[in-house]
Amino acid sequence: MQNLLVTFSQHENFLCHIPTEAPHTGTMAFVAKKIFLTKGVGKHRERLSSFELALRNAGIAACNIVRVSSIFPPNCKLISRSEGLKHIKPGQVAFTVISENSTKEPHRLIAASIGLALPSDKSMYGYLSEHHSFGETEEVAGEYAEELAAEMLATTLNVEFDPDLSWDEKKEVYRISNKIVRTLNVTQSAVGDKRGLWTTVLGAAILIGEDD
């Protein structure tokens, strides 16, 4: 015990001089300038391989994907998938909002969706949402994800609405408010492989920096 106390006292002065803040490194925060939406489906006897095939189908398998949460940055531009894929380089780190779902049950319906809501004021941020489900059609899952994103944006912008309204009624409220300019979704659905292979679906929003 005595030796332990001596050891601590020898390091006491050193510990007192440890800086409380890391030195400024000069690095810049990453804020996406462009975003594109994509989706894919894959089937394989291995679950991981089915996910890989879904990424290939979505055109983003060559990326090292980093999952991020769901803010559409201010002054960011939504571009088409075909244009977005031109920015993808093999091995690049791609910050991605992604939704995925898998099943090995034959004939089971699955879906994965990304919803998006954009404010009319481009200097404000928008919202992306992730939703995955079983037993929902592509249309139902997509509308649900879209509604989630719109509600998150509406509450941020102080748009008053009745949460019990239908999605069509809410869209009318958002339109009248003039604060939400656009909502949309990208959704992939599939039916579980009849042979019992793993079936994976995904929807994704890829964030692109200025130099990508």
Residue pairs with C-beta under 8 A, 6 or more apart in sequence:
30 95
30 207
30 209
31 73
31 76
31 209
32 73
32 76
32 95
32 207
32 208
32 209
33 73
33 75
33 76
33 77
33 208
33 209
33 210
34 76
34 77
34 78
34 79
34 84
34 87
34 207
34 208
34 212
35 72
35 76
35 77
35 78
35 79
35 84
35 205
35 206
35 207
35 208
36 78
36 79
36 80
36 81
36 83
36 84
36 85
36 205
36 206
36 208
37 78
37 81
37 114
37 116
37 184
37 186
37 203
37 204
37 205
37 206
38 58
38 59
38 60
38 81
38 84
38 85
38 186
38 203
38 204
38 206
39 57
39 58
39 112
39 186
39 187
39 188
39 201
39 202
39 203
39 204
40 53
40 54
40 55
40 56
40 57
40 58
40 59
40 60
40 188
40 201
40 202
41 53
41 54
41 57
41 188
41 190
41 199
41 200
41 201
41 202
42 49
42 50
42 51
42 52
42 53
42 54
42 55
42 56
42 57
42 199
42 200
43 50
43 53
43 193
43 197
43 198
43 199
43 200
44 50
44 52
44 53
44 197
44 198
45 197
45 198
46 198
47 102
47 104
47 198
47 200
49 198
50 102
50 197
50 198
50 199
50 200
51 100
51 102
51 200
51 202
52 61
53 200
54 100
54 188
54 200
54 201
54 202
55 61
55 65
55 202
58 202
58 204
59 81
59 85
59 88
60 85
60 88
60 94
60 96
60 204
60 206
62 88
62 89
62 90
62 91
62 92
63 88
63 91
63 92
63 93
63 94
63 96
63 206
64 91
64 92
64 93
64 94
65 94
65 96
65 98
66 93
66 94
66 95
66 96
67 96
67 97
67 98
68 95
68 96
68 97
68 207
69 97
70 97
70 127
70 128
70 129
70 130
70 149
70 152
71 125
71 126
71 127
71 128
72 78
72 116
72 117
72 118
72 125
72 126
72 127
72 128
73 125
73 207
74 122
74 123
74 124
74 125
75 122
75 123
78 116
78 118
79 208
84 206
84 208
87 208
87 212
88 94
88 206
89 212
92 212
94 206
94 207
95 206
95 207
96 204
96 205
96 206
96 207
97 114
97 128
97 130
97 204
97 205
97 207
98 114
98 130
98 202
98 203
98 204
98 205
99 112
99 113
99 114
99 130
99 131
99 132
99 145
99 202
99 203
99 204
100 112
100 132
100 200
100 201
100 202
100 203
101 110
101 111
101 112
101 132
101 133
101 134
101 200
101 201
101 202
102 110
102 198
102 199
102 200
102 201
103 110
103 134
103 192
103 198
103 199
104 192
104 196
104 197
104 198
104 199
105 192
106 192
106 193
106 194
106 195
106 196
107 191
107 192
107 194
108 134
108 135
108 191
108 192
109 134
109 135
109 136
109 137
109 189
109 190
109 191
109 192
110 132
110 133
110 134
110 189
110 190
110 191
110 192
110 199
110 201
111 131
111 132
111 133
111 134
111 136
111 137
111 138
111 140
111 141
111 142
111 187
111 188
111 189
111 190
111 201
112 131
112 132
112 141
112 187
112 188
112 189
112 201
112 202
112 203
113 130
113 131
113 132
113 133
113 141
113 142
113 144
113 145
113 185
113 186
113 187
113 188
113 203
114 128
114 129
114 130
114 131
114 145
114 185
114 186
114 187
114 203
114 204
114 205
115 128
115 129
115 131
115 142
115 144
115 145
115 146
115 147
115 148
115 149
115 150
115 183
115 184
115 185
116 126
116 127
116 128
116 129
116 146
116 149
116 182
116 183
116 184
116 185
116 205
117 126
117 127
117 146
117 149
117 150
117 152
117 153
117 154
117 180
117 182
117 183
118 126
118 153
118 180
118 181
118 182
118 183
119 125
119 126
119 153
119 157
119 179
119 180
119 181
120 178
120 179
120 180
120 181
121 179
124 157
126 149
126 153
127 149
127 150
127 152
127 153
127 156
128 149
128 205
129 145
129 146
129 148
129 149
129 152
130 145
130 203
131 141
131 144
131 145
131 148
132 141
132 201
133 140
133 141
133 144
136 144
136 189
137 189
138 187
138 188
138 189
139 187
141 187
141 189
142 185
142 186
142 187
143 167
143 185
145 185
145 187
145 203
146 167
146 183
146 184
146 185
147 167
147 170
149 183
149 185
150 170
150 171
150 174
150 180
150 183
151 161
151 163
151 170
153 180
154 161
154 170
154 174
154 177
154 179
154 180
157 177
157 179
157 180
159 173
159 174
159 177
159 179
159 180
160 173
161 170
161 173
161 174
162 169
165 173
171 183
174 180
174 183
185 203
186 203
186 204
186 205
187 203
188 201
188 202
188 203
189 201
190 199
190 201
191 199
192 199
193 199
